[in-house]
Amino acid sequence: MGEKVKEISVFVDESGSFDPDVITSHFYLVCMVFHDQSASIAEGLRRLDDSLAELGLTEDHAVHAGPLIRWEKPYRNLLRLERKSIFSRMMSFVRRSEISYRCFCVDKRTVDDYSGLHKKLLREIVGFLSDKAEQLNAYDKLKIYYDNGQSDVLTLLQEGFRSFADKVEFVENVTPGKYRLFQAADMIATLELLRAKLRADGRITASEKGFFESVQKLNRAFLKPLSRKMWN
């Protein structure tokens, strides 16, 4: 029998608009969640699926953090307590799983145009991947999971991982409902966006504060524990 292939999965999601002129958020963020395939998360997945089933959600339901917070579809018929329960169970899965993450965030007020935003993000991504090159090169395969939601992000990933081209594989037909770790990337991106807003402006929206009850509770229950999963 041949030697087992060492593989790391990278689940990618983004938050915000790549257009610097769109100001629904001043920030644009790309999140990468890393999972060494030799570290099983099967038990955590089973617990998460069972706990979500208790709340009436099917195994193929993709948990979307933003709509949970903003009380949007498909969660319009749920009370805040029910939405927060879904959010908390997903967060518990993130905390217990052997994963790490890194987010790359740019304040769009610091760039002039699309090109400036692209260059700044690419510089951050390449800098991080270069710093972690020794660890990443220990793997035979780097499998990247992205749903191609924004072509700008796909371009960033292709350029950012270029130095690992001989071992990178972009997984096709990725959809949020297929992968809980993709949903984890969505949740982490949402929380890190909140962290960026608090650091820059010291405030979050009324709907965000209403969901988490207070900035103090957001920090204590979510942002602080999440920091422990960051790949520094």
Salt bridges, closest charged atoms under 4 A:
GLU7 OE2 - LYS143 NZ 3.95
GLU43 OE2 - ARG46 NH2 2.46
GLU43 OE2 - ARG47 NE 3.47
ASP49 OD1 - ARG180 NH2 3.01
ASP50 OD2 - ARG46 NH1 2.90
GLU54 OE1 - ARG89 NH1 3.14
GLU72 OE2 - ARG70 NE 2.88
ASP107 OD1 - ARG109 NE 2.94
ASP131 OD2 - LYS132 NZ 3.63
GLU159 OE1 - HIS118 NE2 2.86
GLU169 OE1 - LYS141 NZ 3.75
GLU192 OE1 - ARG195 NE 2.90
ASP201 OD1 - ARG109 NH2 3.59
GLU208 OE2 - LYS197 NZ 2.87
GLU213 OE2 - ARG80 NH1 3.74
GLU213 OE2 - LYS84 NZ 3.06
GLU213 OE1 - LYS217 NZ 2.86
